Amino acid sequence: MSPLDRTTAWIAVLASSALVYATKLAGHLIPRRALDNPRVTRTAGLVTIALLAALVAVQTATGGGAVQVDARLVAVAVAAVALVLRAPFIVVVVLAAGSAALLRALGWMA
């Protein structure tokens, strides 16, 4: 990474941090009655789910700027099945991590 790239990265990090801080600060200025509106509550819940789903999709199925199918995708599928079966959270995590580790140890979908 060149010094210019490093400087640009730090400027982006600091600007993003300031924006997040300002957003959180602005959240305290919103009147309580606006937040109690059912439409706002429902929208906030749906946006959170959509952001988490997008984050999981990007982290699971991409790498190097392209779509990849590897052990991560299998681990997420195993976790989804365990969640459908209402397994405790720690069991879900252990099953997902174990399946990814097993596939990578076997050399499949590394």
C-alpha positions in Angstrom: 0.0 0.0 0.0 1.5 3.3 -1.0 1.6 6.3 1.4 -1.1 8.0 -0.6 -3.4 5.0 -0.4 -2.7 4.8 3.3 -3.5 8.5 3.8 -6.7 8.1 1.7 -7.7 5.1 3.8 -7.2 6.9 7.0 -9.2 9.9 5.8 -12.0 7.5 4.8 -11.9 5.8 8.2 -12.0 9.2 10.1 -14.7 10.6 7.9 -16.8 7.4 8.3 -16.3 7.5 12.1 -17.4 11.2 12.2 -20.5 10.4 10.1 -21.4 7.4 12.3 -21.0 9.5 15.5 -23.1 12.4 14.0 -25.8 9.9 13.1 -25.9 8.4 16.6 -25.9 11.9 18.1 -28.8 12.9 15.8 -30.7 9.8 16.9 -31.0 11.4 20.4 -32.6 14.5 18.9 -35.5 12.7 17.3 -38.7 13.1 19.4 -39.9 10.0 21.2 -43.4 10.1 19.6 -41.7 9.8 16.1 -39.9 6.7 17.2 -43.1 5.2 18.7 -44.8 5.3 15.3 -45.5 1.7 14.3 -44.4 2.4 10.7 -41.0 3.6 11.9 -40.6 0.7 14.3 -41.4 -1.8 11.5 -39.2 -0.1 9.0 -36.2 0.0 11.4 -36.6 -3.8 12.1 -36.8 -4.6 8.4 -33.8 -2.5 7.5 -31.8 -4.2 10.2 -32.7 -7.6 8.8 -31.9 -6.5 5.3 -28.5 -5.1 6.2 -27.6 -8.3 8.2 -28.7 -10.5 5.3 -26.6 -8.5 2.8 -23.6 -8.6 5.1 -23.9 -12.4 5.5 -24.3 -12.8 1.7 -21.3 -10.7 0.8 -19.1 -12.4 3.5 -20.3 -15.9 2.6 -20.3 -16.0 -1.2 -17.7 -13.5 -2.4 -14.0 -13.3 -2.4 -11.5 -11.5 -4.6 -14.2 -9.5 -6.3 -16.1 -12.6 -7.5 -18.7 -15.0 -6.4 -17.2 -18.1 -4.7 -18.8 -21.3 -3.5 -16.7 -22.7 -0.7 -16.9 -24.1 2.9 -18.4 -20.8 4.1 -21.5 -21.4 2.1 -21.9 -24.9 3.4 -21.3 -23.6 7.0 -24.1 -21.0 6.6 -26.4 -23.7 5.2 -25.7 -26.0 8.2 -26.3 -23.1 10.5 -29.6 -22.3 8.8 -30.8 -25.9 9.1 -29.8 -26.0 12.8 -31.7 -22.7 13.3 -34.8 -24.2 11.6 -34.5 -27.2 14.0 -34.4 -24.6 16.9 -31.0 -25.7 18.1 -29.4 -23.5 20.8 -27.2 -20.8 19.5 -23.9 -22.3 20.7 -24.8 -25.5 18.9 -25.5 -23.6 15.7 -22.1 -21.9 15.9 -20.3 -25.1 16.7 -22.0 -27.0 13.8 -21.3 -24.2 11.3 -17.6 -23.9 12.4 -17.1 -27.6 12.5 -18.6 -28.2 9.1 -16.4 -25.5 7.5 -13.3 -26.8 9.3 -14.1 -30.4 8.3 -14.5 -29.4 4.6 -11.3 -27.4 4.6 -9.4 -30.2 6.4 -10.6 -32.7 3.8 -9.5 -30.3 1.0 -13.0 -29.8 -0.3 -14.2 -26.3 -1.0 -11.2 -24.8 0.7 
